[in-house]
Amino acid sequence: MFRLFTTLIVSALLATGAFAQDAKRSIAKIAGDVYRFQNNFHFNIFVVTPDGVVVTDPINKEAAEWLKAEIGKITDQPIKYLIYSHSHGDHASGGAVYTDTAEVIAHKNAPEAIDGVAPTTRFDDAHTVKLGGKTIELSFLGKGHGNDLIAMVVRPENVAFAVDAVSVNRLPFRDFPRADIGGIINQIKAVEGLDFDILSPGHGKMGVKSDATAHREYVEKLMASVKAGLKAGKSVDDLLTELTLDEYAGWGSFKAFREPNIRGMARWLKESGGI
């Protein structure tokens, strides 16, 4: 039994190590001095300037360590700023990797510490970071997907980094867990109100400003359809059959998230008094 237990523990450790080593990571230039970093299904952006580097969401400790080493191959300038899009753990873990040189920025609604890192600068509605000829405009998006979500626009490249509330031709995550869907629509509208050309979301492919509008329209159409069905006395199972959402069949995660999207919308409408 001891040998069997030991074998199982070693196998589990080896499997964990293999999984970590198999993380899909890459860096691609978006425009000018703005880069996009992929860690499996999560993305951030970073900006390289002659006076230092601005990094966004650390994602997790291993991803941050990898990216920090890769940035060191691009420039010998230190990382001057770490900016959190929001405090959810799948985007905001591992920030301590950068705190040896970086000022940490987050919205004022963020927790006192984010995975052990206390932001050194907090802001309310808007904040601007200027470094090495670049301007990064930070805008609070309001409450919806969390209560501390911000978007960033890097100039002069006019690249926007907006996480979770908006995606490019991709259905929202599962059943809108722990989200205020009405608030999410307003968050997307806030993104639409920003001045930018290129949209780099926290998940999925990149796009342009009009993709934010398309994402909002999907959520609004889903809300209207589910609301009408529930008011007509239909069950959620009825809606799962009837709301095929075929016009979005070419979007990412359609097969995986269509049914959860419908269930989550129905739940939110009932809980929020929307029907």
ChimeraX attribute file (.defattr): number of C-alpha atoms within 10 A of each C-alpha:
attribute: neighborCount
match mode: 1-to-1
recipient: residues
	/A:1	6
	/A:2	7
	/A:3	8
	/A:4	9
	/A:5	10
	/A:6	11
	/A:7	12
	/A:8	12
	/A:9	12
	/A:10	12
	/A:11	12
	/A:12	12
	/A:13	12
	/A:14	12
	/A:15	12
	/A:16	12
	/A:17	11
	/A:18	11
	/A:19	10
	/A:20	12
	/A:21	10
	/A:22	10
	/A:23	14
	/A:24	12
	/A:25	15
	/A:26	14
	/A:27	17
	/A:28	11
	/A:29	13
	/A:30	18
	/A:31	14
	/A:32	13
	/A:33	16
	/A:34	21
	/A:35	18
	/A:36	21
	/A:37	22
	/A:38	21
	/A:39	21
	/A:40	13
	/A:41	11
	/A:42	19
	/A:43	25
	/A:44	25
	/A:45	26
	/A:46	26
	/A:47	24
	/A:48	22
	/A:49	18
	/A:50	13
	/A:51	15
	/A:52	19
	/A:53	22
	/A:54	24
	/A:55	26
	/A:56	24
	/A:57	26
	/A:58	30
	/A:59	23
	/A:60	19
	/A:61	17
	/A:62	17
	/A:63	22
	/A:64	21
	/A:65	17
	/A:66	14
	/A:67	22
	/A:68	17
	/A:69	10
	/A:70	13
	/A:71	20
	/A:72	12
	/A:73	9
	/A:74	9
	/A:75	14
	/A:76	12
	/A:77	14
	/A:78	20
	/A:79	25
	/A:80	18
	/A:81	22
	/A:82	24
	/A:83	25
	/A:84	29
	/A:85	29
	/A:86	25
	/A:87	22
	/A:88	17
	/A:89	13
	/A:90	12
	/A:91	22
	/A:92	21
	/A:93	23
	/A:94	22
	/A:95	27
	/A:96	20
	/A:97	20
	/A:98	22
	/A:99	16
	/A:100	10
	/A:101	13
	/A:102	21
	/A:103	16
	/A:104	22
	/A:105	22
	/A:106	27
	/A:107	26
	/A:108	16
	/A:109	17
	/A:110	22
	/A:111	16
	/A:112	11
	/A:113	10
	/A:114	20
	/A:115	17
	/A:116	12
	/A:117	18
	/A:118	17
	/A:119	22
	/A:120	10
	/A:121	13
	/A:122	14
	/A:123	16
	/A:124	13
	/A:125	12
	/A:126	15
	/A:127	17
	/A:128	14
	/A:129	14
	/A:130	12
	/A:131	18
	/A:132	12
	/A:133	10
	/A:134	20
	/A:135	17
	/A:136	21
	/A:137	17
	/A:138	25
	/A:139	22
	/A:140	25
	/A:141	25
	/A:142	18
	/A:143	20
	/A:144	20
	/A:145	25
	/A:146	20
	/A:147	19
	/A:148	22
	/A:149	26
	/A:150	26
	/A:151	24
	/A:152	29
	/A:153	25
	/A:154	24
	/A:155	18
	/A:156	15
	/A:157	17
	/A:158	19
	/A:159	25
	/A:160	27
	/A:161	27
	/A:162	25
	/A:163	23
	/A:164	18
	/A:165	29
	/A:166	29
	/A:167	27
	/A:168	24
	/A:169	22
	/A:170	22
	/A:171	22
	/A:172	22
	/A:173	18
	/A:174	16
	/A:175	19
	/A:176	21
	/A:177	13
	/A:178	11
	/A:179	17
	/A:180	19
	/A:181	23
	/A:182	18
	/A:183	18
	/A:184	23
	/A:185	23
	/A:186	18
	/A:187	25
	/A:188	25
	/A:189	16
	/A:190	17
	/A:191	27
	/A:192	16
	/A:193	10
	/A:194	15
	/A:195	12
	/A:196	20
	/A:197	15
	/A:198	21
	/A:199	25
	/A:200	28
	/A:201	25
	/A:202	26
	/A:203	21
	/A:204	17
	/A:205	14
	/A:206	17
	/A:207	17
	/A:208	15
	/A:209	20
	/A:210	13
	/A:211	19
	/A:212	23
	/A:213	17
	/A:214	17
	/A:215	20
	/A:216	21
	/A:217	14
	/A:218	19
	/A:219	20
	/A:220	15
	/A:221	12
	/A:222	19
	/A:223	21
	/A:224	12
	/A:225	17
	/A:226	24
	/A:227	18
	/A:228	13
	/A:229	18
	/A:230	17
	/A:231	11
	/A:232	9
	/A:233	9
	/A:234	14
	/A:235	13
	/A:236	19
	/A:237	11
	/A:238	12
	/A:239	18
	/A:240	17
	/A:241	9
	/A:242	11
	/A:243	15
	/A:244	12
	/A:245	15
	/A:246	10
	/A:247	8
	/A:248	14
	/A:249	15
	/A:250	11
	/A:251	13
	/A:252	17
	/A:253	16
	/A:254	18
	/A:255	12
	/A:256	12
	/A:257	18
	/A:258	24
	/A:259	20
	/A:260	18
	/A:261	23
	/A:262	24
	/A:263	19
	/A:264	21
	/A:265	24
	/A:266	25
	/A:267	15
	/A:268	22
	/A:269	18
	/A:270	13
	/A:271	10
	/A:272	12
	/A:273	7
	/A:274	13
	/A:275	13
